[in-house]
Amino acid sequence: MKAAALCLLAVATVSGGCASSPPVHFYTLDPVKSPHPAATASRVPLQVGAAHLPRELDRKTLVSQNAANSLTIAEQDRWGAPLADLLRRVLTQDLVQRLPRGNVILPESAAPAGTNVIALDILRFQKGPSGAVVLAGSWSVAVAGSDQPGPQYPVELSVPAAGGDAAAQARAMSQLVGMLADDIAARLSSANK
């Protein structure tokens, strides 16, 4: 009798614990339409190469910074894929909209010789203490296979995360990637004038 009561108590405890777990939500970055017509860049093919993120940001969960020297890791709010992969894919999609047709090579496609490769070195890409989402770091462009470093361009962009929840943070991060694509397209266009 005691064993049956203990077994029943264990089943009730386990099933009660499962019922109270908050749901896990998955997020992604989405391409953002450009407010400008496609830039007139050179016909040199372009591919988004590596996207380097600090380890504290390149994780399964959304990260924000609510105070100095402190990070909030939202265990129930997760990315649908590694953040560096999402960033690379969405930046590619944004550049496809902003550059002439056929100019952008997809990330996993074989690139022809002479392709310009963009590398991202991101220092911050999260919601900060002010409530704004920040994208800071630099990007560079170099010819694939060359050992010569290309020019490096600093970037520091921010937008408010309207709503303050994880979905608003993901939307703001998508907007920042679109703004980065605008910057890249404009610089490549002006370099060819």
C-alpha positions in Angstrom: 0.0 0.0 0.0 2.8 2.4 0.9 4.6 1.7 -2.4 1.4 2.4 -4.4 1.0 5.7 -2.6 4.6 6.7 -3.2 4.3 5.8 -6.9 1.1 7.9 -7.2 2.8 10.8 -5.4 5.8 10.6 -7.8 3.5 10.5 -10.9 1.6 13.5 -9.6 4.8 15.5 -8.9 6.3 14.8 -12.3 3.1 15.6 -14.2 2.5 18.7 -12.1 6.0 19.9 -12.9 5.5 19.5 -16.6 2.2 21.4 -16.6 3.8 24.5 -15.1 6.7 24.8 -17.5 6.5 28.0 -19.5 6.4 27.5 -23.3 9.5 28.0 -25.4 9.2 30.5 -28.2 11.5 30.4 -31.3 12.5 33.5 -33.2 14.3 34.3 -36.5 15.6 37.3 -38.3 13.7 38.4 -41.4 14.7 40.4 -44.4 13.7 44.0 -44.5 12.6 45.8 -47.7 14.8 48.6 -48.8 13.4 52.1 -48.9 15.8 52.8 -51.8 16.1 51.5 -55.3 18.8 48.9 -56.0 22.2 50.5 -56.0 24.4 50.5 -59.0 27.4 48.5 -57.8 30.0 46.9 -60.0 29.2 43.6 -61.6 31.9 41.9 -59.4 30.1 39.1 -57.6 29.6 39.5 -53.8 29.1 36.9 -51.1 28.6 37.3 -47.4 31.3 35.2 -45.8 31.9 34.8 -42.1 29.8 36.4 -39.4 31.8 36.5 -36.2 29.9 37.2 -32.9 31.1 37.2 -29.3 30.4 33.8 -27.6 28.0 35.4 -25.1 25.7 36.4 -28.1 26.1 33.5 -30.4 23.9 31.1 -28.4 20.5 29.4 -28.7 18.8 32.0 -26.5 18.1 35.7 -26.9 20.4 37.9 -24.9 19.9 41.4 -23.7 21.9 43.7 -21.4 19.7 45.4 -18.8 22.6 46.9 -16.8 26.3 47.4 -17.0 28.3 44.2 -16.7 25.1 42.1 -16.7 23.4 40.0 -19.3 19.9 38.6 -19.3 19.6 35.2 -21.1 16.0 34.4 -21.9 15.8 30.6 -21.6 12.3 30.5 -23.0 13.1 32.8 -26.0 15.4 31.0 -28.5 16.7 31.4 -32.0 15.5 28.9 -34.6 19.2 28.5 -35.8 22.6 29.8 -34.6 22.5 33.6 -34.6 25.6 33.9 -36.8 23.9 31.8 -39.5 20.7 33.8 -39.3 22.7 37.0 -39.6 24.6 35.8 -42.6 21.4 34.5 -44.4 19.3 37.6 -43.8 22.1 40.0 -44.7 22.4 38.0 -48.0 18.7 38.4 -48.6 18.8 42.1 -47.8 21.7 42.6 -50.2 19.9 40.7 -53.0 17.2 43.5 -52.8 19.7 46.3 -52.7 22.2 45.3 -55.3 21.8 44.6 -59.1 20.2 41.3 -60.0 22.8 38.5 -60.1 25.4 40.5 -58.1 25.0 38.5 -54.8 26.1 34.9 -54.5 24.2 32.8 -52.0 26.2 31.9 -48.8 26.6 28.1 -49.5 27.0 28.5 -53.3 30.4 28.1 -55.0 31.7 31.6 -55.8 33.5 32.4 -59.0 37.1 33.6 -59.0 37.4 37.3 -58.1 34.3 37.3 -55.9 34.3 40.0 -53.2 33.6 38.4 -49.8 32.1 40.4 -46.9 33.3 39.5 -43.4 31.4 40.7 -40.3 33.1 41.2 -37.0 30.2 42.0 -34.6 30.9 43.3 -31.1 27.4 44.0 -29.9 24.1 42.8 -31.3 21.5 42.9 -28.6 19.1 45.0 -26.6 20.9 47.4 -24.3 20.1 49.0 -21.0 18.3 52.0 -22.7 15.9 49.6 -24.4 17.4 50.2 -27.9 18.8 47.3 -29.8 22.4 47.9 -31.0 24.5 46.5 -33.9 28.1 47.5 -33.5 31.3 46.2 -35.0 32.7 46.4 -38.5 32.5 44.8 -41.9 35.2 44.3 -44.5 35.3 43.3 -48.1 38.2 41.4 -49.8 38.7 39.3 -52.9 38.1 35.6 -52.2 41.4 33.6 -52.0 43.5 36.7 -51.6 45.8 37.2 -48.6 45.4 40.9 -48.9 43.0 42.4 -46.4 40.3 44.6 -47.8 39.0 47.9 -46.4 37.3 47.8 -43.1 34.2 49.9 -42.3 33.0 50.5 -38.7 29.3 50.2 -38.0 27.2 51.3 -35.0 23.5 51.3 -35.5 20.6 51.3 -33.1 16.8 51.3 -33.1 14.3 51.1 -30.3 12.7 47.8 -29.6 9.1 48.8 -29.6 7.2 46.7 -27.2 10.2 45.5 -25.2 9.5 41.7 -25.5 11.5 39.1 -27.4 9.5 39.4 -30.6 10.1 43.2 -30.6 13.9 42.5 -30.1 14.0 40.1 -33.0 12.1 42.6 -35.2 14.5 45.4 -34.2 17.5 43.1 -34.9 16.1 42.4 -38.4 15.7 46.1 -39.0 19.4 46.6 -38.0 20.5 44.0 -40.5 18.6 45.8 -43.2 20.3 49.1 -42.2 23.7 47.3 -42.4 22.7 46.1 -45.9 21.8 49.7 -46.9 25.3 50.8 -45.7 27.1 48.1 -47.5 25.2 48.7 -50.8 25.8 52.5 -50.6 29.5 52.1 -49.9 30.0 49.6 -52.7 28.1 51.8 -55.1 30.1 54.9 -54.2 33.4 53.0 -54.4 32.6 52.3 -58.1 31.9 55.9 -59.1 
